[in-house]
Structures are given as structure tokens and as C-alpha cells.
Amino acid sequence: MAVLHLPARSTARLAALANHIQPTQPLQHARRHWLHSTIIAASMKVYPVPCLKDNYAYVLVDETTGQAAVVDPVTPAKVAEKVRELGVHVQALLTTHHHWDHAGGNAEFVTLFPHLKTRVVGGDDRIGALTQKISDGATLSVGTIQVRAIATPCHTTGSISYYCTHGTDQRAVFTGDTLFLAGCGRFFEGTAAEMHASLGKLAQLPVDTKVYCGHEYTSSNLAFAQHVEPANQEIARRIKWGQENAVSVPGTIGEELQTNPFMRTGEVSVQQATGETEAVAAMGKLREMKNAF
């Protein structure tokens, strides 16, 4: 597989990033996100639903039509309760990957919403109740929200991230266990080169894209990120924000480019911490370091 290198820190890229994340602006002012309702914009909302010990399922809602999709409803009754509370009509079940703590609730959820029997979407035949297998670049709609599948293999070979847009200024991506806030998933079925390529695809998204990941691992991920880059002040600011907010989702792609060591393997500071001088090698070493951290 060809390796997709992370984008260079061009002047234009940094200028765009600065427009969305000001170093002097407290993160709590920029990101006031609550568990019961996370607002992307007036017409597109994402509702996180905590599941199991530290998982997240999500309900994606198009406010203009009342149509919705659910992402990884591993605790079906709890997610169904949220759907009914919102009074929305679920159009699709989007699955990020086949692991039981993401896809294990699919079959039961479909029994609660029988019309979904033909709209259980994912990129792996191992996904429970799958009826619509998709690949990189596949598109679908949820009301007026456009959804594009991004193949992000490594954690599993069939991992899919879902990039959702509404109009020209509302963006979110559901990354499952590929990209966590300040971290990434283990390389269970792939290689460092594949994770580097997958994160490279996500790094190409607009910096203000909201990131909704599959687990609440942010505190431990940031501790590791600070271990890797102790002089990175953006990591320090993000840690401070996290100490005041138990729920970290969503982050943004811009924040990940500034604070996530797995998204920064081309940076000298990260390569020095790993003892490597090449991005893919640094990715592999980072994963080893994080596994033992």
C-alpha cells in the first residue's frame, strides 16, 4: 500500500489553523460541548451516547428534516432511548469497524428499528447485521447531510471513518478506533505505514472538522503526548481544559495537528522523542511507546 504522507506545515495551512485555534484563547471558551447535546451548527447536531465503560455511540441529526443516523450503537436500548427522546427518524446505522464494542449491538438495534434492515452500513463483512458494504469514497445522505466514507485501515482492515458535511461550513468526522483525541488505535490488523496513511487522509480534512472518536481515552492520550513533546504548549492547554471537562468529544482536526503525536510524526520534536528520522518509523515507535506507557 502506498504511504500517504501527512501534509507539510505550509504558511497557508498554519494561517488557516490559526483562524480556528488561537493560542491565547482558553479552550473552554472555544469548545463548550455537553454530553446531552453537542451542537455543530443550527442544522446539524451530534449527540454522544456513553456506552459500556468508555465507548461512545452517536446520533447524527439533520435538524432541517428530522432525519438521523446512529453510529456504533453498542448498547441498543440506550441509543434507542436517545433517538426516541429526540423524536427523529433514523435513516441509517453507520458502523466504524467490526469489533464487538462497536458493532455488537447492530442486530438488536435493527430489531428495535426494523426499517433499518437494508441500511446497516460498514466496510467489513465481519460487521454484525451488515446489509450495505461500502468502500473508500462511497457516499450517502442523511436528510440534507452528506456522508462520505473514508477507508482508514490498520486498527482493523475494514475500518471506515465517516465524514459528514452540511452546506459549506458544517463538518464532522466519526473515526471509531482509528483516530482518538490526542491518540490513535492499536495496529491490530495493520502496520505503521497503514496507520500513517489513514491518519494522513484525516489530516487532509478542514482544520475545523469536529472529531468524534469511539472511546473516552483523551486524558491518558494527552499524558502520553506531553511525555513525547513536553515543550508543546498546546498540549498543556488541552490538558488543563480536560481537567475541567469529563467529556472531551468533539475535538477538531486542527487540535489534532497541534497536539496528537501520531498526527505529528513528521515533526522534529516527535522524531527526536522516538529516536527515528522518518515519519513511518516514528509512527511504529510511538505505538510501541504508547503500548508500554
C-alpha positions as a printed Julia matrix, in Angstrom:
293×3 Matrix{Float64}:
   0.0    0.0    0.0
   1.35   3.44  -0.9
   2.03   5.66   2.08
   0.13   8.93   2.14
   2.4   11.44   3.84
   0.97  13.94   6.26
   0.65  17.44   4.79
   3.55  19.84   5.24
   3.12  22.75   7.6
   2.79  25.36   4.88
   2.25  29.03   5.68
  -1.28  28.85   4.3
  -2.08  25.76   6.4
  -0.84  27.4    9.58
  -2.76  30.57   8.81
  -5.96  28.58   8.34
  -5.32  26.73  11.58
  -4.72  29.96  13.47
  -8.13  31.2   12.41
  -9.75  28.31  14.28
  -7.46  27.82  17.28
  -5.96  30.91  18.89
  -3.15  30.02  21.31
  -4.25  32.74  23.72
  -7.9   31.72  23.72
  -8.92  29.36  26.55
 -10.13  26.12  25.06
 -13.17  26.14  27.31
 -14.34  29.29  25.52
 -13.91  27.7   22.1
 -15.33  24.27  22.96
 -18.3   24.2   25.31
 -19.58  20.76  24.5
 -22.08  18.98  26.69
 -22.93  15.3   26.8
 -26.65  15.78  26.2
 -26.31  17.91  23.06
 -23.2   18.76  21.07
 -24.01  21.49  18.55
 -22.09  21.68  15.31
 -24.45  24.25  13.8
 -28.14  25.02  13.77
 -28.99  22.39  11.16
 -26.6   19.55  12.07
 -26.21  18.14  15.56
 -24.35  15.24  17.09
 -25.48  13.65  20.34
 -22.87  11.47  22.09
 -24.27   8.46  23.95
 -21.85   6.93  26.51
 -21.8    3.14  26.28
 -20.1    0.35  28.24
 -17.08   1.55  30.22
 -15.7    4.26  27.95
 -17.28   3.87  24.48
 -19.27   6.44  22.59
 -22.16   5.82  20.25
 -23.58   8.82  18.42
 -26.83  10.09  16.98
 -26.29  12.37  13.99
 -29.31  14.59  13.34
 -30.34  16.78  10.43
 -32.43  19.42  12.16
 -33.96  20.61   8.91
 -35.64  17.27   8.13
 -35.69  15.38  11.44
 -33.77  12.53   9.84
 -30.86  10.87  11.62
 -28.17   8.2   11.59
 -26.73   6.28  14.51
 -23.04   5.39  14.79
 -21.88   2.23  16.6
 -24.95   1.68  18.85
 -23.31  -0.99  21.01
 -25.9   -0.5   23.79
 -29.04  -0.59  21.63
 -31.64   0.23  24.27
 -29.76   3.3   25.48
 -29.21   4.62  21.96
 -32.84   3.88  21.04
 -33.97   5.83  24.1
 -31.97   8.82  22.88
 -33.45   8.52  19.39
 -36.98   8.48  20.81
 -36.22  11.39  23.12
 -35.08  13.43  20.13
 -38.1   12.41  18.07
 -36.01  11.78  14.95
 -36.36   9.22  12.17
 -33.27   7.02  11.85
 -32.24   6.51   8.22
 -29.02   4.53   8.62
 -26.81   2.67  11.05
 -23.15   3.54  10.42
 -20.53   1.13  11.76
 -16.88   2.16  12.02
 -15.44  -1.37  12.36
 -16.32  -4.93  13.28
 -15.12  -5.13  16.91
 -17.87  -6.2   19.3
 -17.76  -2.98  21.33
 -18.77  -1.06  18.2
 -20.77  -3.5   16.05
 -22.05  -5.83  18.75
 -25.35  -4.0   19.16
 -26.28  -3.83  15.48
 -28.54  -6.89  15.31
 -30.54  -5.89  18.37
 -30.8   -2.26  17.25
 -32.3   -3.38  13.95
 -34.99  -5.3   15.83
 -35.93  -2.02  17.53
 -35.98  -0.17  14.19
 -36.9   -2.84  11.58
 -36.82  -0.41   8.66
 -33.01  -0.32   9.06
 -32.63  -3.89   7.78
 -31.39  -2.51   4.47
 -29.32   0.4    5.84
 -26.71  -1.16   8.13
 -23.58   0.34   6.64
 -19.92  -0.57   7.08
 -16.73  -1.58   5.36
 -16.2   -5.14   6.64
 -18.1   -8.39   6.13
 -17.47  -9.2    9.79
 -19.82  -6.42  10.92
 -22.97  -7.7   12.58
 -26.22  -7.31  10.6
 -24.36  -5.63   7.73
 -26.52  -5.04   4.65
 -24.64  -2.3    2.79
 -20.9   -2.81   2.44
 -19.1    0.35   1.4
 -15.58   1.28   0.38
 -13.43   4.39   0.27
 -15.24   7.33  -1.3
 -18.75   5.88  -1.06
 -21.41   8.46  -0.27
 -24.86   8.53   1.26
 -27.17  11.17   2.69
 -28.96  11.63   5.99
 -31.59  14.19   5.22
 -29.58  17.1    3.85
 -26.34  15.93   5.48
 -23.84  14.4    3.08
 -21.76  11.47   4.35
 -18.57  10.23   2.7
 -16.78   7.04   3.68
 -13.03   7.3    4.24
 -11.25   3.95   4.39
  -8.87   4.12   7.35
  -7.4    0.61   7.71
  -4.94  -0.51  10.37
  -6.81  -0.97  13.66
  -8.88  -3.32  11.5
  -8.59  -3.9    7.78
 -12.16  -2.72   7.19
 -12.2    0.41   9.38
 -14.23   3.27   7.94
 -14.36   6.88   9.1
 -17.49   8.86   8.19
 -17.01  12.45   7.06
 -20.27  14.4    7.33
 -20.95  17.82   5.88
 -23.88  20.2    5.71
 -23.53  23.16   3.42
 -20.08  24.68   3.2
 -19.26  25.27   6.85
 -20.52  22.34   8.93
 -18.19  19.35   9.18
 -17.78  16.32  11.44
 -15.95  13.01  11.2
 -16.66   9.8   13.12
 -13.35   7.99  13.43
 -14.1    4.9   15.54
 -10.84   3.47  16.87
  -8.59   4.88  14.15
  -8.16   8.45  15.39
  -8.72   9.17  19.07
  -8.41  12.64  20.51
  -4.66  13.02  21.05
  -4.05   9.38  20.08
  -4.82   6.52  17.72
  -5.89   2.89  17.88
  -3.66  -0.13  18.19
  -2.37  -1.7   14.99
  -4.33  -4.94  15.41
  -4.66  -5.77  11.7
  -2.28  -3.36  10.04
   1.11  -1.71  10.01
   2.65   1.6   10.95
   2.62   2.54   7.27
  -1.12   1.89   7.05
  -1.89   3.92  10.17
   0.3    6.72   8.84
  -1.62   6.68   5.58
  -5.02   6.53   7.3
  -4.24   9.43   9.63
  -2.85  11.26   6.63
  -6.27  11.08   4.97
  -7.91  12.54   8.07
  -5.23  15.23   8.31
  -6.35  16.47   4.89
  -9.82  17.39   6.22
 -10.52  21.05   7.02
  -8.99  22.05  10.34
 -12.36  22.99  11.84
 -13.81  19.5   11.25
 -15.21  18.16  14.54
 -13.74  14.79  15.54
 -15.99  12.22  17.23
 -13.99   9.17  18.27
 -15.01   5.78  19.63
 -13.63   5.97  23.19
 -13.01   8.44  26.0
  -9.23   7.97  26.17
  -8.29  11.63  25.89
  -6.81  12.17  29.35
  -4.36   9.28  29.09
  -3.59  10.14  25.46
  -2.7   13.71  26.41
  -0.46  12.49  29.22
   1.46  10.44  26.67
   1.5   13.34  24.2
   3.06  15.56  26.85
   5.64  12.83  27.57
   6.56  12.88  23.87
   6.54  16.68  23.49
   6.97  18.26  26.94
   7.55  21.73  25.46
   4.31  21.72  23.4
   2.18  24.42  24.99
  -0.95  23.43  23.06
  -0.84  20.04  24.77
  -0.54  21.75  28.15
  -3.56  23.95  27.39
  -5.57  20.94  26.27
  -4.71  19.04  29.44
  -5.89  21.98  31.53
  -9.16  22.08  29.61
  -9.6   18.35  30.12
  -9.19  18.68  33.87
 -12.37  20.76  33.89
 -14.39  18.69  31.38
 -15.07  14.97  31.81
 -16.34  14.61  28.24
 -13.75  15.54  25.65
 -15.64  14.98  22.39
 -15.57  16.61  20.0
 -12.08  17.77  19.24
 -11.07  19.2   15.89
  -8.65  18.18  13.18
  -6.78  21.41  13.9
  -6.29  20.45  17.53
  -5.06  17.02  16.49
  -2.49  18.52  14.14
  -1.17  20.6   17.04
  -1.28  18.06  19.87
  -1.58  14.46  18.67
   1.87  12.87  18.34
   0.52  10.26  15.9
  -0.54  13.11  13.62
   2.84  14.82  14.08
   5.31  12.11  13.06
   6.94  14.48  10.6
   7.82  16.95  13.36
  11.42  17.04  14.56
  10.33  17.08  18.2
   8.36  13.84  17.78
  11.11  12.15  15.79
  13.67  13.09  18.43
  11.45  11.56  21.14
  11.23   8.31  19.19
  14.84   8.2   18.07
  13.68   7.95  14.46
  14.26  10.23  11.5
  11.44   9.09   9.19
   7.71   9.52   9.75
   6.55   5.91   9.32
   9.31   4.61  11.56
   8.36   7.24  14.13
   4.74   6.05  13.91
   5.74   2.48  14.7
   7.96   3.55  17.59
   5.24   5.81  19.03
   2.8    2.9   19.09
   5.34   0.77  20.93
   5.95   3.57  23.42
   2.23   4.15  23.98
   1.54   0.45  24.49
   4.07   0.45  27.32
   3.21   3.89  28.74
